[in-house]
Amino acid sequence: MAFLFLLLSVGFSSFSQTRKQLEAQRKKINKEIKQVNKLIFETKKKERSALEDLKDINQKISVRKKLINTINLEAKVLSKEISTNQKELAKLNQKLTDLKADYADMVFKSYKSKSQQSKTMFLLSSQNFYQAYKRLQYMNQYTSYRKKQGEEIVVQTEIVQKLNDSLLYQKQIKDTLILVEKEQKQKVEIDKKNQEQLVSKIKKKEKKYKRELQKKIKEEKRVAGKIDKIIRDAIARSNRNRKKGTKKSAGFILTPEAKALAAKFEQNKTKLPWPVEKGLVTRKFGIQKHPTIGGITINSTGIHLTTEKSAKAKSVFNGTVMAIQLASEGKRSVLVKHGNYITAYNNLAKVYVKKGSKITTGQNLGEIFTDKVTGKTTLVFVLYQNTKKLNPISWLLKR
């Protein structure tokens, strides 16, 4: 019986971990869809921009496709589980049938032997005491065996019933997943129709949208250039203060305390908290082609996090405010130094800290700017090691 339980547990565990992971992923994507709807589609826009609307709908389609793919994988794993369990159920049912047949045969033989010869006569017909003792022992063992076989039938029946229940539950989950997948595919089709209409609209006024994009990219480059200069100047100052006889460094010359802080920052790679409480990545890090307008390349210095109106930007680690940079439209950037690592929090409407302030992990640095036209509240989060820009996603805690 112990072997049977082991067989069942091995059969289930080979799939269950993967299915649990897929289930967790599905829940995570559902949460992301809710965030997309809340943070992007429920924002009040003063003006409609086909380019901005297309960017939003592309994000929604992308997330829905991820969900459909996850549901597909989960349904496939469930199908394998159901198939394995059905085979196991057939084996268990056969074993139960065999047990019942053996037990019935044994009961019949026992009854037959009782009618032919009583237990007393069986014992009294013994030739000697030793033979009588052995016959009594045999009868006790036979009774015990019957009882054990009866108990095994009860246990086997329970195992079969549990596996039946498990199969029914798995089939219900699979049916639900298939319905959800169908619903998501219908929504994607609706979104794709809207996407086609927007693409057509943009193509008619491509030059206008291209100019708008180039203007935004130019402004982003200007802000990034100013921050780069602030960091280069700070590195140059740290080199001027280096000890005599030491070589000039391409990065910060660090004090023992700053070295320790940088080491702690490195140790927390993949564990850093997010700079916003609730946020959605609406632009990734690095060089990327514009999805609609040809000839436009975006060099994203960090990640864009769309969040709730009046949301606060939070420091991801202990450090010191290195600089506060003023950009266009009254927007600000806060640079926090963590040894030779720097985190930049761009697109702030208000700033709560001052240059030189000591900062702790999770501390509010300022309120994030909300665009009056698009209605979106977006933080641009940038991470540097000296002057080198790093992908923040690789450093932040996985959500």
C-alpha positions in Angstrom: 0.0 0.0 0.0 2.9 2.4 0.8 4.3 1.7 -2.7 0.9 2.6 -4.2 0.9 6.0 -2.4 4.4 6.6 -3.5 3.5 5.9 -7.1 0.6 8.3 -7.0 2.7 11.1 -5.4 5.5 10.7 -8.0 2.9 10.8 -10.8 1.3 14.0 -9.5 4.6 15.9 -8.6 6.0 15.5 -12.1 3.4 18.0 -13.4 2.1 19.9 -10.3 5.2 22.2 -9.9 5.0 23.3 -13.5 1.2 23.8 -13.3 1.6 25.8 -10.1 4.1 28.0 -11.7 1.8 28.6 -14.7 -1.1 29.3 -12.4 1.0 31.9 -10.6 2.0 33.4 -13.9 -1.6 33.5 -15.1 -2.7 35.3 -11.9 0.2 37.8 -12.3 -0.8 38.6 -15.9 -4.4 39.0 -14.9 -3.2 41.5 -12.4 -1.1 43.2 -15.1 -4.3 43.5 -17.3 -6.1 45.2 -14.5 -3.2 47.6 -14.1 -3.2 48.3 -17.9 -6.9 49.1 -17.7 -6.7 51.2 -14.6 -3.4 53.1 -15.2 -3.7 53.6 -19.0 -7.3 53.3 -20.2 -9.1 54.9 -17.2 -7.0 58.1 -17.3 -8.8 61.3 -18.3 -7.3 62.6 -21.5 -7.7 66.3 -22.6 -6.8 65.4 -26.2 -6.8 62.2 -28.2 -3.5 61.3 -29.8 -3.7 58.4 -32.3 0.0 57.6 -31.6 -0.5 57.5 -27.8 -3.7 55.5 -28.2 -1.9 53.0 -30.5 0.9 52.6 -27.9 -1.7 51.9 -25.2 -3.6 49.4 -27.3 -0.4 47.6 -28.3 0.4 47.2 -24.6 -3.0 45.8 -23.9 -2.8 43.3 -26.9 0.7 42.2 -25.8 -0.4 41.5 -22.2 -3.5 39.6 -23.4 -1.4 37.5 -25.8 0.9 36.6 -22.8 -2.2 35.5 -20.9 -3.5 33.4 -23.8 -0.1 31.7 -24.2 0.1 30.9 -20.5 -3.5 29.5 -20.5 -2.5 27.3 -23.5 0.5 25.9 -21.6 -1.5 25.4 -18.4 -4.3 23.6 -20.4 -1.6 21.3 -22.0 -0.1 20.4 -18.6 -3.6 19.7 -17.3 -4.3 17.4 -20.3 -1.1 15.5 -19.5 -2.2 15.2 -15.8 -5.7 14.0 -16.7 -4.2 11.5 -19.2 -1.8 10.2 -16.5 -4.5 10.1 -13.9 -6.9 8.2 -16.2 -4.3 5.5 -16.8 -3.6 5.3 -13.1 -7.3 5.1 -12.4 -7.7 2.2 -14.8 -4.9 0.3 -13.0 -6.5 1.1 -9.6 -9.9 -0.1 -10.7 -8.4 -3.3 -12.0 -6.6 -3.9 -8.7 -9.9 -3.2 -6.8 -11.8 -5.7 -9.1 -9.1 -8.3 -8.5 -9.1 -7.8 -4.7 -12.9 -8.1 -4.6 -12.8 -11.2 -6.7 -10.1 -12.8 -4.4 -12.0 -11.8 -1.3 -15.3 -13.2 -2.6 -13.6 -16.5 -3.6 -12.0 -16.7 -0.1 -15.3 -16.1 1.7 -17.0 -18.8 -0.5 -14.3 -21.3 0.3 -14.4 -20.5 4.0 -18.2 -20.9 4.0 -17.9 -24.2 2.1 -15.3 -25.5 4.5 -17.5 -24.5 7.5 -20.4 -26.6 6.0 -18.2 -29.6 5.6 -16.3 -29.6 8.8 -16.6 -27.4 11.9 -13.6 -25.7 13.5 -14.0 -28.0 16.6 -14.0 -31.2 14.5 -11.0 -29.9 12.6 -9.1 -29.4 15.9 -10.3 -32.7 17.5 -9.3 -34.7 14.5 -5.7 -33.7 15.1 -3.3 -36.7 15.7 -1.5 -34.9 18.5 -1.3 -31.7 20.5 1.3 -30.1 18.3 -0.8 -30.7 15.2 -3.8 -29.2 17.0 -1.7 -26.1 17.9 -0.6 -25.7 14.3 -4.2 -26.0 13.0 -5.4 -23.4 15.5 -2.5 -21.1 14.4 -3.5 -21.6 10.8 -7.1 -20.7 11.4 -6.1 -17.5 13.3 -3.8 -16.5 10.4 -6.5 -17.2 7.9 -9.0 -15.0 9.8 -6.4 -12.3 10.1 -5.7 -12.5 6.4 -9.4 -12.1 5.5 -9.7 -9.1 7.8 -6.6 -7.5 6.2 -7.9 -8.1 2.7 -11.2 -6.6 3.6 -9.4 -3.5 5.0 -7.3 -3.2 1.8 -10.5 -3.2 -0.3 -11.8 -0.3 1.8 -8.5 1.7 1.4 -8.3 0.9 -2.3 -11.9 2.1 -2.8 -11.0 5.4 -1.0 -8.0 5.9 -3.3 -10.1 5.3 -6.4 -12.8 7.8 -5.1 -10.1 10.5 -4.4 -8.6 10.0 -7.8 -12.0 10.2 -9.4 -12.7 13.5 -7.5 -9.3 14.8 -8.6 -10.0 14.0 -12.3 -13.4 15.8 -12.1 -11.8 18.9 -10.5 -9.0 18.9 -13.1 -11.5 18.7 -16.0 -13.5 21.6 -14.5 -10.3 23.7 -14.3 -9.5 22.8 -17.9 -13.0 23.7 -19.1 -12.8 27.1 -17.3 -9.4 27.8 -18.8 -10.7 27.1 -22.3 -13.6 29.5 -21.8 -11.2 32.2 -20.5 -8.9 31.7 -23.5 -11.9 32.0 -25.9 -13.0 35.2 -24.1 -9.4 36.7 -24.3 -9.1 35.9 -28.0 -12.4 37.7 -28.7 -11.1 40.8 -26.8 -7.8 40.6 -28.7 -9.7 40.6 -32.0 -11.6 43.7 -31.0 -8.4 45.4 -29.9 -6.7 44.5 -33.2 -9.6 46.1 -35.2 -9.0 49.3 -33.2 -5.3 48.9 -33.7 -5.8 48.7 -37.5 -7.9 51.9 -37.5 -5.3 53.8 -35.5 -2.4 52.6 -37.7 -4.4 53.8 -40.8 -5.1 57.2 -39.1 -1.4 57.6 -38.2 -0.2 56.8 -41.7 -2.3 59.6 -43.1 -0.6 62.1 -40.7 2.8 60.3 -40.4 4.9 63.5 -40.9 3.0 65.3 -38.1 3.4 62.4 -35.7 7.1 62.0 -36.7 7.8 65.6 -35.8 6.1 65.2 -32.4 8.1 62.0 -31.7 11.4 63.6 -32.7 10.6 66.6 -30.4 10.0 64.2 -27.5 13.1 62.2 -28.2 15.2 65.4 -28.4 13.9 66.6 -25.0 14.7 63.1 -23.5 18.2 63.3 -24.9 18.7 66.8 -23.5 17.6 65.7 -20.0 19.8 62.6 -20.2 22.8 64.7 -21.4 22.4 67.0 -18.5 22.4 64.1 -16.0 25.4 62.5 -17.7 27.3 65.8 -17.3 26.4 66.0 -13.6 27.8 62.5 -13.1 31.0 63.2 -15.2 31.6 66.4 -13.2 31.1 64.6 -9.9 33.6 61.9 -11.0 36.1 64.5 -12.0 35.8 66.2 -8.6 36.3 62.9 -6.8 39.5 62.3 -8.9 40.8 65.8 -7.9 40.4 64.7 -4.3 42.3 61.4 -4.8 45.5 60.7 -2.8 48.7 61.8 -4.3 50.4 59.1 -6.3 47.2 57.3 -7.2 46.1 57.0 -10.8 43.2 58.9 -12.3 40.1 56.7 -12.4 37.3 56.6 -15.0 34.9 56.2 -12.2 34.3 57.6 -8.7 37.2 57.5 -6.2 35.4 56.1 -3.2 35.9 56.4 0.5 35.9 53.2 2.6 32.3 54.0 3.6 31.2 54.6 0.0 32.9 51.3 -1.1 30.9 49.5 1.6 27.7 51.1 0.4 28.4 50.2 -3.2 29.1 46.6 -2.2 25.8 46.4 -0.3 24.0 47.8 -3.3 25.6 45.1 -5.5 24.6 42.4 -3.0 21.0 43.5 -3.4 20.9 43.0 -7.2 17.4 41.5 -8.1 16.2 42.4 -4.6 15.9 46.2 -4.9 12.3 47.5 -4.2 10.5 49.2 -7.0 10.6 53.0 -7.1 6.8 53.1 -7.3 4.2 51.3 -5.1 2.0 50.4 -8.1 3.4 50.6 -11.6 3.4 49.2 -15.0 6.4 49.1 -17.3 5.3 51.1 -20.4 8.8 51.4 -22.0 11.7 49.0 -21.6 15.4 49.8 -21.3 17.7 50.1 -24.3 17.6 50.9 -28.0 14.3 50.0 -29.7 12.6 50.8 -33.0 9.3 52.6 -32.9 6.5 50.0 -33.5 4.6 52.2 -36.0 6.6 55.0 -37.5 9.6 53.9 -39.6 13.0 55.6 -39.3 12.4 56.4 -35.6 14.7 54.7 -33.0 14.2 55.2 -29.3 17.2 54.9 -27.0 15.6 54.4 -23.6 18.1 55.3 -20.9 15.9 53.6 -18.2 12.4 52.2 -17.8 9.1 54.1 -17.9 6.8 53.2 -15.1 3.2 54.4 -15.5 1.5 54.7 -12.1 -1.4 56.3 -10.2 -2.0 60.1 -10.2 -0.2 61.8 -7.3 2.0 58.7 -6.8 5.4 59.2 -5.1 8.8 58.2 -6.3 10.6 56.1 -3.7 14.3 55.6 -3.2 15.4 52.0 -4.0 18.3 52.1 -1.6 20.2 54.0 1.1 22.3 56.9 -0.3 22.8 60.6 -0.6 21.0 63.1 -2.9 23.7 64.0 -5.4 21.8 66.5 -7.4 18.3 67.9 -8.3 17.9 68.7 -12.0 15.3 71.0 -13.4 13.8 70.0 -16.8 11.1 71.6 -19.1 7.5 72.3 -17.9 8.8 72.5 -14.3 9.6 68.8 -14.2 12.5 67.7 -12.0 14.9 64.8 -11.6 16.5 63.6 -8.3 19.8 61.8 -8.4 20.7 59.6 -5.5 24.3 58.3 -5.1 25.0 54.8 -3.6 28.8 54.6 -3.7 29.6 54.5 -7.4 26.0 53.6 -8.3 23.5 56.3 -9.0 19.7 56.1 -9.4 17.9 58.8 -11.2 14.1 59.6 -10.7 13.0 61.7 -13.7 9.7 63.4 -14.4 8.8 64.6 -10.9 6.3 67.4 -10.3 7.4 68.0 -6.7 10.6 67.2 -4.8 10.7 66.4 -1.1 14.5 66.3 -0.6 17.5 68.5 -0.9 21.0 68.1 -2.4 23.2 66.4 0.2 20.2 64.8 2.1 20.8 61.4 3.5 18.2 59.0 2.0 16.9 55.6 3.3 15.4 52.8 1.3 11.7 53.4 0.5 11.9 57.1 1.3 9.6 59.4 -0.7 11.7 61.6 -3.0 8.9 63.5 -4.8 5.5 63.4 -6.5 5.5 62.1 -10.0 4.4 64.4 -12.8 1.0 63.8 -14.5 0.7 64.8 -18.1 -2.3 67.1 -18.6 -2.8 66.0 -22.2 -2.5 62.2 -21.9 -3.6 62.1 -18.2 -0.7 59.6 -17.5 1.6 59.7 -14.5 4.9 58.2 -15.5 8.2 57.9 -13.7 11.4 57.5 -15.7 13.8 55.4 -13.6 17.5 55.3 -14.6 20.3 53.3 -13.1 24.1 54.1 -13.5 27.3 52.5 -12.4 29.6 55.5 -12.7 28.7 56.7 -16.2 27.5 53.4 -17.5 23.7 53.0 -17.8 22.3 49.6 -16.5 19.0 47.8 -17.1 17.0 48.6 -14.0 14.8 45.5 -14.5 17.9 43.3 -13.8 18.2 44.9 -10.4 14.7 45.3 -9.2 12.7 42.6 -7.2 10.7 40.4 -9.6 7.0 41.1 -9.4 
